[in-house]
Amino acid sequence: MAFDNIVDAQRVLAVLDKRLGRFGLTLHPDKTRLVDFRPRRTESTRHPETDGTKFDFLGLTHVWGRSRRGKDMVMQVTAKGRFARALAAVSYWCRKHRNWSIRDQHRHLSSMMRGHFAYYGVGGNARRLRWFAHQVVRIWRKWLSRRDRQSVFRWNRLNEILKRHPLPPARILHSFATVSETLP
């Protein structure tokens, strides 16, 4: 929930637990907090009862940033924990299926990457998406090198494969709106 002033936020937070209790629900203490989420806020103007200047929600970290035109915007970048979890899933899959054919591995990795880009492909997250694509290639090479004990899968060989079977590029699929476009 977003509020214009701290007093309203504190009042709602005080009664929210009781309101949810009527329906058998509770607030998670680690996930419920007051965040001073204002653009161009200096440390001296931060309210002392708030915690932090950014927050994680649905796998994305929300922070204030600037658009290319210089307007304030809420940037959403992949949360660090979710990024690490996605790379761990790719590594686990590559390890388990390293003896599949290159074509089948490529097909499945492409599907994993498209799914990642479909969810995390929001405005302001291009750098993390490119880094994810780069890390997927590195992980794939690592597990291709471990198919047997003798060989090492060289980069030039992987680059030839990627020319024939390119992995999907990192793409922003969901645009964003700046503050000036959303406010009347």
Secondary structure, DSSP 8 states (H G I E B T S, - for coil): ---SSHHHHHHHHHHHHHHHHTTT----TTT-------TT--GGGS-TT---S-EEETTEEEEEEE-TTS-EEEEEEE-HHHHHHHHHHHHHHHHHTTTS-HHHHHHHHHHHHHHHHHHH-BTT-HHHHHHHHHHHHHHHHHHHHTSSSS----HHHHHHHHHHS--------B----HHHH--
